Amino acid sequence: MFLDNGLIPIDNSASERAIRPFTVGRKNWQLIDTLNGAKASAIIYSIVETAKANNLKPYEYLKHLLTEIPQRLDQKTSECSLDDLLPWSDSIPDCCRLKTK
C-alpha cells in the first residue's frame, strides 16, 4: 500500500506517460491484422521502451542489436550468450547511450 511506503507515488502518471506513444499510434497499427504481425510489433515496442527506460537511444540500440545478433548466430556456437546485448549491460557501446550531465 502506498501509505506505508513513501517511495511509492500516489498516482500512475509515469506509467501513463510510458504508454502514451503506444496509445497515440494505435490507429496507425490497425493494419497489423495477423497474430505474427502483432507479436512482432509487441517485441519491437518492448525493446524500444526498455531501451528508453535504460537511457539508451532506441534507434542506435536497435541498429547495434541488428548488427551483433546475426554475427553471433553465424558463429554457430552452442553457447551463444546474448547477455551483453541486454539494455542494462555495461558492454553496450557509448554511441547507444544518452548523454548524461
matplotlib code that plots the C-alpha trace (Angstrom):
import matplotlib.pyplot as plt

x = [0.0, 1.4, 0.5, 3.0, 5.9, 6.8, 8.8, 5.7, 4.0, 0.3, -0.5, 0.3, 1.4, 4.8, 3.0, 0.6, 3.4, 5.2, 2.3, 1.2, 3.2, 1.6, -2.0, -1.5, -0.1, -2.6, -4.7, -1.6, -1.3, -4.7, -3.1, -1.4, -4.1, -2.2, -1.1, 2.5, 2.4, 1.0, 3.7, 6.5, 5.2, 4.9, 8.5, 9.9, 7.8, 9.0, 12.7, 12.3, 10.6, 13.1, 15.9, 14.3, 13.9, 17.6, 18.7, 19.6, 18.9, 16.4, 17.5, 21.2, 20.4, 18.3, 21.0, 23.5, 21.3, 20.6, 24.3, 25.5, 22.9, 23.4, 27.2, 26.7, 24.3, 26.8, 29.4, 27.3, 28.5, 26.3, 26.7, 25.7, 25.2, 23.3, 23.6, 26.0, 23.3, 20.7, 20.0, 21.3, 24.7, 27.8, 29.2, 26.6, 28.6, 28.6, 27.1, 23.8, 23.8, 22.1, 24.4, 24.1, 25.2]
y = [0.0, 3.4, 4.9, 2.5, 3.4, 7.0, 5.9, 4.7, 7.5, 8.1, 8.4, 6.4, 9.4, 7.8, 4.6, 6.7, 8.7, 5.5, 4.0, 7.3, 6.8, 3.4, 4.6, 7.6, 5.4, 2.6, 3.9, 3.5, -0.1, -1.2, -2.7, -5.3, -8.0, -11.2, -12.8, -12.9, -9.2, -8.3, -10.4, -8.8, -5.3, -6.1, -7.4, -4.3, -2.0, -3.8, -3.5, 0.2, 1.1, -1.0, 0.9, 4.2, 3.1, 2.3, 5.7, 4.3, 5.8, 3.4, 3.7, 3.3, 0.4, -1.4, -0.8, -2.4, -5.4, -6.0, -5.9, -8.0, -10.8, -12.1, -12.2, -14.3, -16.6, -17.1, -18.3, -21.4, -21.9, -23.9, -21.3, -18.1, -15.7, -12.5, -11.2, -8.4, -7.2, -6.5, -2.8, -2.7, -4.3, -2.3, -3.5, -1.6, 0.9, 4.6, 5.6, 3.9, 5.7, 9.1, 11.8, 12.5, 15.7]
z = [0.0, -0.9, 2.5, 4.1, 1.8, 1.0, -2.1, -4.0, -5.9, -5.2, -8.9, -12.0, -14.2, -15.0, -16.3, -18.3, -19.9, -20.8, -22.7, -24.3, -27.6, -27.9, -27.5, -29.8, -32.5, -32.2, -35.2, -37.3, -36.3, -37.4, -40.4, -38.3, -38.9, -38.2, -34.9, -36.1, -37.0, -33.6, -31.9, -33.9, -33.2, -29.5, -29.4, -31.1, -29.0, -25.8, -26.9, -27.7, -24.4, -22.4, -24.2, -23.3, -19.6, -19.6, -21.0, -24.5, -27.9, -29.3, -33.0, -32.2, -29.8, -32.4, -35.0, -32.6, -32.0, -35.7, -36.4, -33.5, -33.3, -36.9, -36.4, -33.2, -34.9, -37.8, -35.3, -34.7, -31.2, -28.9, -26.2, -27.9, -25.0, -25.6, -22.0, -23.0, -25.5, -22.9, -22.4, -18.8, -19.8, -19.3, -22.6, -24.7, -26.8, -25.8, -29.2, -27.9, -24.6, -24.0, -22.9, -19.2, -17.5]

ax = plt.figure().add_subplot(projection="3d")
ax.plot(x, y, z, "-o")
ax.set_aspect("equal")
plt.show()
